[in-house]
Amino acid sequence: MRLYLVTRLLLICGATAVLAACGGGSKANTTNTPTTITANPTSLSLTHGDVAGISVSVANSSGDPITPTPTVTYTSADPSSVTVTSAGMVCAGVFDANNIVCQTKDSSGNLLPDKTINVTVTSGGLTATVPVYVHAHVDKITVTGPPNPPVCLSQNLTEPFTAKVFSNQQGSPVDITANVGPLTWSTGSTTVATVDSNGVVKSQQPGATTVVASVANTTGTPAVENNLATRRGCDRYFFQCGNRHRPDARSRCNRYPWTADRQCCTHLFQLCTKCGFNHDGSCGYNAGSRREHVDRLVRATRM
């Protein structure tokens, strides 16, 4: 009897050991499995001879950064035009043997041309590409809005702006916009208006602000001060400025305290004068509510 019990216990224990070995184990650890790679910045705009760095972060499937970062390698698609060190320092030209001086001439002494070269970043089996725009020195950036400023926008409406980049070469400005890569856009006040990466401005609140573009450590000066008014602002001043029964409309506009409202007011009056007036003296675009007046006027500026 005692032998039977001992044998049974041994068998049960053996079965338990088999079960533990066959299943119930923990899932594979993916904490340090690279899933995404991010290069910062995503592109570089450099004047010939400039040097800038690229940093890299690698994250797992949860978006958490993996530390330490797996070994990173940097490769230039054209080392004769753009060189990059093992530490991610990019030269808009060719580094000397000590990676200190970024040279702007080839082995024959000729100046290197403007060029766009991709730098490939690899880490943890993942790759990212950073385009490097190599170009002449940026001397001027001009920002242009609608053809008939001031800009008067109802709230949450948009207006595209464009920019041109120039380099002074032999005493004359040369347009190098196509060589410098993406521009960085900003407004003087994000409370008044915001701007996206393509230069499209969106009005937010009444007020006045500027719109500028920058690239290669150079910030442009806007050609005009861009005044962006909300629907409420334009609507409030429409009948005070846009009615021909008020011969002093222009002078009344100039007395308004807010620049945005004053210029919006003047702009509406000019549009009404251009489009004509109805028999009752209201704007020629008169149809329905005052809000519709403003919307139609704003759309007219884009025709």
C-alpha positions in Angstrom: 0.0 0.0 0.0 2.7 2.4 0.9 4.5 1.6 -2.4 1.3 2.3 -4.4 0.9 5.7 -2.8 4.5 6.6 -3.4 4.2 5.6 -7.0 1.0 7.6 -7.5 2.5 10.7 -6.0 5.5 10.4 -8.2 3.3 10.0 -11.3 1.2 13.1 -10.3 4.2 15.1 -9.7 5.7 14.0 -13.1 2.5 15.0 -14.9 2.5 18.4 -13.2 6.1 19.0 -14.4 5.1 18.1 -18.0 2.1 20.4 -17.9 4.3 23.3 -16.6 6.8 22.6 -19.4 4.2 22.5 -22.2 2.3 25.7 -21.6 1.4 28.7 -19.3 4.7 30.5 -20.0 4.9 34.3 -20.4 4.7 36.0 -23.8 7.8 37.1 -25.6 9.2 40.4 -24.3 8.8 43.1 -27.0 9.9 46.1 -24.9 13.2 46.4 -26.8 11.9 45.4 -30.2 12.4 48.3 -32.6 9.2 49.3 -34.5 9.6 52.9 -35.6 12.5 55.1 -36.3 12.4 58.9 -36.3 15.1 61.3 -37.6 15.3 64.9 -36.4 15.1 67.1 -38.3 13.3 65.4 -41.2 15.2 67.5 -43.7 18.1 69.9 -43.8 18.5 73.1 -45.7 22.2 74.1 -45.7 24.3 76.8 -47.3 27.5 75.4 -49.0 30.0 74.8 -46.2 27.4 74.6 -43.4 27.3 71.7 -40.9 24.3 70.4 -39.0 23.5 67.3 -37.0 20.9 64.6 -37.3 19.6 62.8 -34.2 17.7 59.5 -34.2 15.2 57.9 -31.9 13.9 54.3 -32.1 10.6 53.2 -30.4 8.9 50.0 -29.7 5.3 49.0 -30.6 4.0 51.0 -27.7 5.7 54.2 -28.9 8.2 54.1 -26.0 11.8 55.0 -26.9 14.3 52.2 -26.7 17.3 53.0 -24.5 20.0 52.9 -25.3 19.3 53.5 -29.0 20.5 50.6 -31.1 23.6 51.4 -33.2 23.0 54.1 -35.8 24.6 54.3 -39.1 24.5 57.3 -41.5 25.1 57.0 -45.3 25.2 59.8 -47.9 23.8 59.0 -51.4 26.6 61.2 -52.8 29.7 61.7 -50.6 31.3 63.9 -53.2 28.5 66.5 -52.5 27.4 65.8 -48.9 29.4 63.9 -46.3 28.1 62.6 -43.0 30.1 61.4 -40.0 29.4 58.3 -37.9 28.0 60.6 -35.3 25.4 62.1 -37.7 27.2 65.4 -38.4 26.3 66.5 -42.0 28.6 68.7 -44.1 27.1 70.6 -47.1 30.2 69.7 -49.0 33.1 67.4 -48.3 34.7 67.1 -44.8 38.5 67.1 -44.5 40.3 64.0 -43.1 39.6 65.1 -39.5 35.9 65.9 -40.1 36.5 69.5 -39.0 36.5 71.7 -42.1 33.5 71.4 -44.5 35.0 72.1 -47.9 32.9 73.6 -50.7 35.1 72.7 -53.7 35.8 69.5 -55.4 39.3 67.9 -56.0 39.7 70.1 -59.1 39.0 73.3 -57.2 35.5 73.8 -58.7 32.7 75.1 -56.5 30.2 72.4 -55.7 26.8 72.9 -57.3 23.4 73.3 -55.6 22.1 69.8 -55.0 19.7 67.7 -53.0 21.3 64.6 -51.5 19.6 62.0 -49.3 21.2 60.8 -46.1 19.9 57.3 -45.0 19.8 56.6 -41.3 19.7 53.0 -40.1 19.1 51.7 -36.6 17.6 48.5 -35.2 16.9 47.2 -38.7 14.9 50.3 -39.6 15.7 53.1 -42.0 14.7 56.8 -42.4 15.7 59.2 -45.2 16.7 62.8 -44.6 16.9 65.0 -47.7 19.7 67.5 -47.5 19.2 70.7 -49.6 22.5 72.3 -50.4 22.3 75.8 -51.9 23.7 79.3 -52.1 23.5 81.7 -49.2 20.0 82.9 -48.5 19.9 86.7 -48.5 16.2 87.5 -48.7 12.8 85.9 -48.3 9.7 87.7 -49.5 6.2 86.6 -48.4 3.2 87.4 -50.6 -0.5 87.1 -49.7 -3.6 87.8 -51.8 -3.2 90.3 -54.7 -5.4 92.9 -53.1 -4.4 93.4 -49.5 -5.4 94.0 -46.7 -6.5 90.5 -46.0 -10.0 90.4 -44.5 -11.2 86.9 -43.5 -14.2 85.7 -41.7 -13.5 83.5 -38.7 -12.0 80.1 -39.5 -11.6 80.9 -43.2 -8.3 80.4 -44.9 -6.0 82.3 -47.4 -2.9 80.9 -49.1 0.4 82.7 -48.8 3.5 82.1 -50.9 7.2 82.9 -50.4 10.3 83.3 -52.6 13.9 82.9 -51.6 16.7 84.9 -53.1 20.5 84.9 -53.1 22.6 87.8 -54.1 24.9 86.7 -56.8 27.2 89.1 -58.7 25.1 92.0 -57.4 21.7 90.7 -58.5 19.1 88.7 -56.6 18.7 85.2 -57.9 15.6 83.1 -57.1 16.7 79.9 -55.4 13.3 78.9 -54.0 13.4 75.6 -55.8 16.8 74.6 -54.2 16.2 75.3 -50.5 13.6 72.7 -49.6 10.5 73.1 -47.3 10.0 76.5 -45.6 9.0 77.0 -42.0 5.9 79.2 -41.6 4.8 81.2 -38.6 2.5 84.0 -37.6 3.3 86.9 -35.2 0.2 85.9 -33.1 -1.3 82.4 -33.1 -4.3 83.9 -31.3 -5.2 86.0 -34.3 -4.2 83.5 -37.0 -2.4 80.2 -37.6 -0.5 79.0 -40.6 0.3 75.4 -41.8 3.4 74.0 -43.4 2.2 75.0 -46.8 1.6 78.7 -46.0 -2.2 78.5 -45.7 -3.3 81.0 -43.1 -6.4 80.4 -41.0 -8.1 83.3 -39.1 -8.9 82.8 -35.4 -9.8 86.0 -33.6 -10.0 89.7 -34.5 -6.7 91.5 -34.6 -3.6 92.1 -36.8 -0.6 89.9 -37.3 2.2 89.1 -39.6 3.0 86.0 -41.6 6.6 85.1 -42.2 8.6 82.2 -43.7 12.1 81.1 -42.8 14.7 78.7 -44.1 18.5 78.1 -43.5 18.6 80.3 -40.5 17.0 83.2 -42.4 13.6 84.7 -41.6 11.8 86.7 -44.3 10.1 90.0 -43.8 6.4 90.0 -44.9 5.6 92.3 -47.7 2.4 93.6 -45.9 0.9 93.5 -42.5 -1.9 91.0 -42.8 -5.0 92.0 -40.9 -7.4 89.1 -40.2 -10.8 89.9 -38.9 -13.5 87.5 -37.8 -17.0 87.2 -39.3 -18.3 89.2 -36.3 -15.9 92.1 -36.9 -16.7 92.4 -40.6 -20.4 92.0 -40.0 -20.4 94.7 -37.3 -18.9 97.3 -39.6 -20.6 96.4 -42.8 -23.5 98.7 -42.8 -21.5 101.6 -41.3 -18.9 101.4 -44.1 -20.7 99.8 -47.0 -23.6 102.1 -47.6 -23.4 104.9 -50.0 -25.8 107.0 -47.9 -22.8 107.6 -45.7 -20.5 109.9 -47.7 -18.0 110.0 -44.8 -17.6 106.2 -44.8 -13.9 106.3 -45.5 -13.2 108.8 -42.7 -15.4 106.8 -40.3 -13.2 103.7 -41.1 -10.1 105.5 -40.1 -11.5 106.3 -36.7 -12.0 102.7 -35.6 -9.5 101.7 -33.0 -8.6 98.2 -34.2 -6.5 98.1 -37.3 -8.1 94.8 -38.4 -11.6 96.2 -38.3 -10.6 99.5 -39.9 -8.9 97.8 -42.8 -11.7 95.3 -43.1 -14.2 98.1 -43.1 -12.3 100.0 -45.8 -11.9 96.8 -47.9 -15.7 96.2 -47.7 -16.4 99.7 -48.8 -14.0 99.4 -51.8 -15.7 96.2 -52.8 -19.2 97.7 -52.6 -18.0 100.6 -54.7 -16.5 98.2 -57.3 -19.6 96.0 -57.4 -22.2 98.7 -57.3 -25.0 99.5 -55.0 -28.7 98.6 -54.9 -31.5 101.1 -55.1 -31.7 101.3 -51.3 -28.0 102.2 -51.1 -26.9 98.8 -49.8 -24.0 96.9 -51.3 -24.6 95.4 -54.7 -24.1 91.9 -53.3 -27.1 92.5 -51.0 -29.0 89.2 -50.5 -30.4 88.0 -47.3 -28.7 88.5 -43.9 -25.7 90.7 -43.2 -23.7 87.6 -42.6 -24.4 86.6 -46.2 -23.2 90.1 -47.3 -19.9 89.5 -45.7 -19.5 85.9 -47.0 -20.2 87.1 -50.6 -17.7 90.0 -50.3 -15.0 87.7 -48.9 -15.6 85.2 -51.8 -15.5 88.1 -54.3 -11.9 88.9 -53.2 -10.9 85.4 -54.4 -12.3 85.7 -57.9 
